[in-house]
Amino acid sequence: MGTCDYCGSQFQKTRATRKYCTNRCKTNACLDRKPCRIRAAEVQELYRLLDMEFESADELRERLRLILAPELPPIPYETGRVVIPRMD
């Protein structure tokens, strides 16, 4: 038995189904896949970032987020510290 990497359901492993329970899950996983490689310009920017000095690790984290995932919202700060949302 195996667990589908896309939907998490249990399925009988065969040669045709190794990671996904059906072809539909395999296709959907391909459509939802996030890119695993970064562009050369991003690599150069990361090397420049390594040469810089930062006041805090949070500032470095924010710069990394801007390079690698600019579409994500900024990390929330309050009095110089990262705000972790509560689940209450």
Secondary structure, DSSP 8 states (H G I E B T S, - for coil): -EE-TTT--EE---SS-SS-SSHHHHHHHHHH-------HHHHHHHHHHHHS--S-HHHHHHHHHHHH-TTS----EETTEE------
